[in-house]
Amino acid sequence: MHVVATAGHVDHGKSTLVRALTGMEPDRLEEERRRGLTIELGYAWAALPSGRVLAFVDVPGHERFLGTMLAGVGPVPAVMFVVAADEGWMPQSEEHLVALEALGVRHGLLVVTRCDLRDPAAAMEQARVRLAAAGLAGVEALAVSGRTGQGVAELRKALDRLVAALPRPDPAAPVRLWVDRAFTVPGSGTVVTGTLPEGTISVGDRLELDGETVGVRSLESLKESLTSVSGVARVAVNLRGRGLPERGQALVTPGRWTYTDLVDVRISPAGAAEGELPGRLTAHLGSAAVVCESRPLGPRVLRLRLARPLPLHLGDVLLLRDPGRDRGEVRVLAGASVLDVRPPALRRRGAARARAALLESAAPDAASALRLHRLLRTSELLAMGVAPREGAEPVCGDWHADPAHWAELAERLAEVAGRHAAAHPLEPGMPVEAARHELGLPDRRLVVALVRPPLAVVEGRILSRPPGLPAPVARAVERLGLELAASPFQAPEAGRLAELGLGIRELAAAVRAGRLLRVGEGVVLLPGADARAAELLRDLPQPFTVSQARQALGTSRRVAVPLLELLDRTGLTERVDGVHRRCRMPSAGL
């Protein structure tokens, strides 16, 4: 299926033309038919000469219903612009064209109606000039009469050519169906309708409507029950688990959109709009119309605060309208392309100017999102509507990083680890958590992923150099070593250690550096003392007691007890009973 919207001034024959093409009545309200005026969105469809099915969204042309017109045109990729030959270009022709320009609609067809009443040449030329100025240059143009049928057959063929040239929608894209009608069907419950621009909805799907999970009970498209519908399509969705929604809400794929009420945008003035935008505007997207406050950040860059969150992607185009303007003026002022759906707070002086400079080169892609946010998870990128670049591997887990920022972080990590080592020479290294806090990172794994030689991660700490000792500590350990060389198992008392300047931290650093062997609390010997002790104990009658071991080693019970426990743990000795131990012999395979 393909979907095209109508556009044009009130009473220029849009609905009459749709009736002539489809044989259906797009004006569905009794008041519309009584007044001969389209008030609400109308829908009708027909088969084209190629067999393609084309659905029309017939929009109101009256200036009072501009919001309804935008709700119909917003999700549609192409437009059939209608101008009456006997009236020519009119105020709502201009307003509708400005809206199409702001929305970026670039596929269309110009139809000059009532050619049975007046020569269409002048109206057609005038309309061609205006459409070309709005980015619709080169669109095919035809003259028809909905009343007599003149030119309708040629119009069908032209519509066939138009839809054949439209971009192919992605059936795998995330769903966002803007609700343009919602009603209750007895026995079925809530039904919403809208234009599905891309993606696929299937019976049984779980979707979200303003953050609430809903189920798809059944589907219809053009009055036909289906199990699955792919865009572009007009679709009616019977929902399970939801009260009656409102126009402007959206049915979306969970986790694939960012709900936000704050966005940074780049504006493109529409039509003849000039000067600064008002501080209070109405933003239109799909069928949504939301009041918003605007704050200029820089030339053509604004921050918009919306009255309610909308599900948005980078690159979405909001249409900005000033409903307070006189009806004689064009109220559509600009299109606003979304550059960031998660902008930071602007607290510091000059932050707005710096932000505008950062946004100057922003684009709706993953690289731009990472430049703005520096670090994002895969799920966050997808919710922004930008998949990670092909071949771009995460830097850690599912984290992606801006390359320049990642390189800067690696340099900063080396700096902070070096500063920590200088400030805390007796510590084994900087704790990973401390480095995470210093760098402002959201995940410890990112810190570990940043480590490059000569940095290393050992037991949760970042070592900026091989284990070593400050000179005063190294000299104290050397003096202790001389004393232990003469009496290898006579561990010094706490008082002697203090005299040497070896406190708890200094001893711990010496043990980590491999300069001392920790035997027990406050008991240190030279490295290798455990193996030497095992050799001496093998000469004793087996098994032996603590007292016999103490005498053989020439030491005190204060040292012998923890030393024997260390030998037990390392497998050099083993307990026989509560009093005796024996040495394990090398022949036992140990």
N, C-alpha and C positions, 0 to 999 in steps of 0.2 A: 504494500500500500504506500501511497504518497499523500502528503498533506500540504495544501496551499491555503493561505489566508487571503481574504479580500481586504482592500484598503481604498479609501477615497471619501470624498465629501458626501454629506447626508443627501439622500434622495437622488443620487447619480446612477442608480440602477444596479447596485451590487447584488441585492437579493433577487431582483428580477433576472439577472444574468445567471445566478446560481440555479434558479428554478428552470431556466431554459436549458441549462447544461445537464441537470440531474433529474428533472421531473419531480423534484421533492420540494417541500416547503421549509426553508431554513428558519423562517420566523415562527417560533414555537409557542409564543405567548399570545393569548387572545388580545391583549392590549396592543401588541405589535401589529397584528393583522388589522385591528380596528383603526389604528392611527397611520398605517402604512409606513411604519418607522421601525427599524431594527433597534431594540433596546438591549437585549441580551445577546450572547453569542449564539449563533445558529450553526447547525451542522447538516451537511448533505453530501452525497457521494454518487459517483457514476463510473462506469467503465469507459476508458479511452479507446481510440481505434486500435491501439496495440494490444489491448487486453489488460493493460495496467489499470488498477483501481485508484482513483483520485478522490480524496475527501477534501471538502471545502470547510474552512472556518470562516463563517460570514460574520463580520464585525460591524458594530454600529458606526455610522458616519457622523452622527450629531456630536457637537463639541462637548455637550454635557456628559457624554458617555465615553470620553477618551480613555479613562481608566479601564473600561470594559474592552475597548478596542485593543489596548496594550496587552491585556490578559489573553486575548486570542492570538495576537501576532507573535508574542514573546517566544513560545516554544517552536514556532513553525519556520522551516528553512527557506521558504519562497513565498512570494506575494503576487497576487493578480491585482494590479493597480487600476482602478476604474475612474475615468473622467467622462463627464457627459459632454457630447458635442455641442449642445445648445447652451451650456453655461460655461464651459471651459474650466480653467484652473480656479479653485475657490479656497477660502480660508482653511477648511478642514483637509483639503487636498494637501496644502502646505504642511499643516500640523502632522498629518499621517506620514508624509514623506520625511519630515525631520525626525520623527520617531524611528522610521525604518533606517535612516542614516545612522542615528545614534546606536541602534541595535546591531548595526553591521550587516544587515540583510543585503546580499549581493546577487540574488537570483530572483528574477521576476519577469512579468509580462505586463505590457501596457495595453489596456483595452479601452477604446473610446466608444461609449455607448450612445444610443439615440441617433445613430447615423441616418435614420429615416426622417429625422426632424431637421437636421442641419448638416451641411458639409463638414465632415470631421477634420479636415486638413489643418485648420487653424488651432483647434484644441489639441490635436496630436502633436504639432510642432512645439507648441508651448509646453506641453507635458514632457516631451522628449528632452527639452533643454533643462527643465527642472530636475528630471530624473538623472540626467548625466551629471549635474552638479552635485548630486547626492550619492554618487558612486554606482549608479545603475545605468551607466552609459552602455549603449549597444543592446539593450533589451529589445526583444521582438515586440512590435506594436501592430494592433489590428483594430479595425472599425467594425462594430456589430450593432445589431438592434435586438435587444431581448424581446421586444414586443412582436416584431415581424419574423424573427429568426434569421435575418440576414447576417451572414458572417459567422454564425454559431458553429457550423461544421468546420470551417477553417480554424476557429478558436480551439476546438477539440484537438485538432492536429498540432496546433501551437503548444497547447498544454502538454501534449505527449512529448514534444521535443524538449520542453522545459524540464519536466520531471526526469527525462532520460539523462539530462546533463547534471542533475543534482549529485552532490557527494554521497557516497554510500555510507550509511550509518553503521556503527560497530555494534553487532548484536551482543558482544561480550562486555560492553561498557557498563559501568554502574548505573542503576536506574535512578532517575529523578523525574517523577511524574507530577507536574504542578496541577493541583486540583482546580478545575474551573467550574465544576458543578458537583454537588453532593446532595443525596436524597436517600430516603428509606423506602425499600420495597417490602410490602407485607410478605412475611414468610421467608424472606432472604436477608433482610437487615440492611446495613449501610452499603451504599454504592457511590463511588466517586468516578468522575470522568476527567479525562485530560488528553493532551497530545504527548505521546511517548516519542521523544526525539531520537533516542538510541537505547541500546540495552534490551533486555528480554525479561518479561514477567511471565511466570508460569503458575498454574494452580498448585497450591501447597507451599508457595514461597513464603518466607518470613521477611517482612519489610518493616520499615520504621515510618511513622507519621508523627512529626514533631517530637521525636525521641521516644515515642511509645511503640512497642512491638505489636504488629498486626499480622494476621494471616490472610492469604489470598484464597478465598473460598471458591470463586468462579470468575471467569473472564468473558467479556463480549467485545467484539469489534465489528462495527457496521451491522449491528443486530444479529451477528452470528456468534454462537457459543464456541469458545476455543479453549484448549488446554494450555496454550502458550502464545504470546504475542511479542514480536520484536519491532523496534522502531524503524522508520517513522510510522506511527499508527495512531488513529483515534481509538481509545480503549476505555471500556467501563470495567471497573474492578469492584467485585463484591467482597467486602472486608469482614473478617472475623475478629472480634475483640476490640471494637472501637465505637465510640459514640459518633454523632454526626459532625464531620469536619467542616471547615470553612474554605471558601475560595482563597487561594494564596498559600495554603499549606501544601506540603510536598510529600509524596510517597517515595522513599529512597531505599537504596541498598544499605544495610547496616554497616557501619565502620568505614564507608567509602566516601563520606562527605564530612566537611568540617562545619558544625553548627556554630555560628559566630554572629555577634551584633556589632563587631568592630572590624573595619577593613581599611586598608590603604589602597587608593585607586589612582589611576592616571585618567584624566578626563580628556575627552575629545569634544569640543564645542560643536553643537549641531546647528545647522542652518545658519542664520545670521546672528546667533547668540554671541555676545561680547561681554567683556568685563568680568568681575568676580561674581561667583555664584552666591545666592542668598545663603544665610546660615542655616535656614530650615527648608528642607526639600522633601519631596516624595520620591523614593527609589522604587523602580519597577523591575521585576525579574520574573519571567514566566507569568503566572497569574497573580503573583504577590505584589502588593503595593504597600510599602512601609515608610512611615515618616522617619526622617533621619536628620541629624545635625551634622553640618560639614565644618571642617577646620582646615584651612589652607596650610600645607607644609612647604610648598615651593611652587614654582611655575607648573601649572597643570597637574599638580599632585595634591590630593586631598586625603584627609582621614574622615571617614563617615562612621557615625555612631547610629546604628539602626534601633528603632523602637522595639524590635524583637529579633531574636536570632533567626537566621536563614541558613539552609544547607548550601554551602558554596564551594567552588573550586577556584583555583588560580585561573585567570583568563576569562571568567564569567564577566558578562557585560551588563551592568546595571544602567537603566535609563533614568536620568535625573530630571524631574519635572517640578515646576514652581506652580502649585495649584492656586496661589494667591494672586497670580497675574490676571489682568483684565481678559475677558473672553476674546477680545479683539486681537490680543497678542498671542504669539506662539509660546506655549508654556513648556514645551520640551526643550531643555537647555543643553543637555550634553549626554554623551555616553560615558560610562565610568568603567574602565577595565580593571578588574581586581588584581592587584599586585601581591597582596599579603592578606591572608585570612587570620593570622595570629600576630598582629603587630604589637610591639612592646610599648609599655607606658613611656610617656615623654615627660621626664621629671626635671632634667637638668636644663639650665639655660643654654640655648642654642641647639637643643636636641631635635627640634622640628627641622631646622635647616640641615643638620647632619643626616637626618632620616631621609629628607628629600633628595640629597645628593646620592645616598645609597640606593634609592629607588629609581634613579634616572635610567639605569641600564637594566632594570628588572624585567624579567620575561616569565611567561607561564610555563616554566620547566623546572626539573629537579635541580639543575645547577644553580639557577637563580634562587630557588627556595633555600638551598644550602648556604648560599652567600649571605642571605638575610638571617638565617637561623643558626648557621654554623654546624649544628649537629641535629639530626632528625632520625627517628626510627623509620623503617620501611612502612609501617602502618600509618605513620603521620604523613609521609609523602603521598601515599595512596589516598588518604583522606583529603589531601589538598588537591587531588586530581592530577598528580604528576608522578608517574612511575620512575623508579631509579633508572638512570641511563643504562643502556645495554652495555654489558661488560663491566659496569661499575660495581665492584665488590664492596660489601660493608667493611668498615675499618675494624669492627668488633661486633660479634653477635649480629643483631639486626640494625646496628647503628651505622649511618652514613655521615660523612663529614665533608665540609668544604675543603678542598685540597690545601689551599693557602692557610686556612685556619689550623688544619691538622699539623702542617709543618711548623707553624708558629707554636703550637702547643708542645711539640716535641722539644723545641728549643727552650721554652719556658720550664719544662719539666727538668731539663738538665740544670738550668739555673737555680731553681728552687731546691733541688736535691743537693746541689753543691753548697748553697747557703746553709742548708740544714746541717750538712756534714761539718762545715766550718764552725757553726754555732754549737754543735753537740758532738764533739770529737770522740767521746766515749760511747755513743750510741752506735748500734750496728748499721743503722741507715734510717731513712725517712719512712715512717709508716705510710702505706699506700693510701689509707683514709685521709691522712693529713695532706698528702699531695693532691688527692681528689678535691678536698676543700680549698686548697690554695689555688688550684686551676679553675675552680668553679664548674667541675664536671658533674653530670648527673648519675654516673655509673662507675663503680670501682674498676670494672673490666676495661674501661677506656684508658685508665691510667696505666694498667699493665700493658695494654696494646701499644702505648706510646714509648715504652722503654726500648732504648737502642744502646748498643755498646758505646762507651764503657759502662753504662748503667746496667744494673742487673737487679732482678727481684728475687729475694731469698727470704722465705718464711714471712711473707707479708710486709717486707721492708724493701725500700729501694736503696741499693748500695751505689754510691757515686764513685767509689774507689775500692781496691782490694783491701781486705781487713788489715789494719795496721794500728800502731799505737803512737800517741803523741810522745815527743821526746822525753818529757819528765817521767811519764809512766814507763816508757821503755827502759830508762836508766834504773828506775826502782825495781823493775822485774829482773834486770841483770844482776843487781845486788842480791836480790832474793835467790836467784839461781846459784850464785857463788856459795851462799850458805847451805842450800839444799844439796849441792854437789858433794859437800863434805859429809852431810848426814841426810841421805835422800828421803828418809821416811820421818824425819823430825819436822813436821809442819809447824810453821811459826804460829805463835799465839796472836790473838787479835791486837794486843798492844804493840807487838813487833811490827805487824803489818801496818798499823797506823803510823809508827815511827818512819817506816819506809815511804809513807804517802800512798798506800794502797788501800783505798776504801772499797765499798761494795761495787761502785760503778767501774773503778779502775780494774778490780779483779775480774769483773764480768768481761770487760774489753780485752784483757789479756787472755782469758779463756777462749773468747771468740777468735782471737788472732792466733790461737794455737801455741801461745807462749807458756801457759800454765794448764794444769789438769785439775779440774774441780772434783774433789773426792766426796765432799759433803759440805754442809752449811759452815762456812768460815774455814774450811780445810782445803788447802791447795798444795799440790806437789808439782814437780817438773813433769813434762810430757814423757810418757814411757814408764813412769813409776809403777803403773799397774802391771805391766808385763814383767818388769824386773822383780816385783814382789812375788808374782806367781812362780818364777824360776826358783827363788829362795824357798818358797813354801813346799815345792816338790821334794826338797831334800829332807823334809820332816817325816817322821813315821806317820803314815796315813791311817785313819783320819786324825785330825788335830783339833785343838780347842783354840778359842780366841787368845787365851793367855799364852799358849805355845807360839802362836803366830806373832803376837806382840814381841815376845822375847827374840824370835828369829829375825824380825825386822828391825829390832832396836828402836822401838817407838812406844808411844803411850796408847792407852785404851781409847783416848779421844780420837786418835788417828786410825788405830787398828780396826775398830768396829765399822766405820763408814767405808774404809778401804776394802774390807772383806765383803761388805754388801755390794760394792762396785764390782768386785771380782765375780760374785755370784751372778750379777745382772749381765755381765759380759761373757759368762760361760767359762771362765778360767777356773772357777771353783764351784762346788755344789754342796749343799747341806746333806748330811747323813741322818742327823736327828736334831733335836733342839739344842744340842751342845757342840756337836762335832761337824767338821767339814772335811772335804778331801779335794785334792787337785784333780782336774780332768787332764788326762795325758794326751799329747798330740796324736798318739796312735788311735785314739777314739774317733779320729776324723774331724777334730775341732781345731 
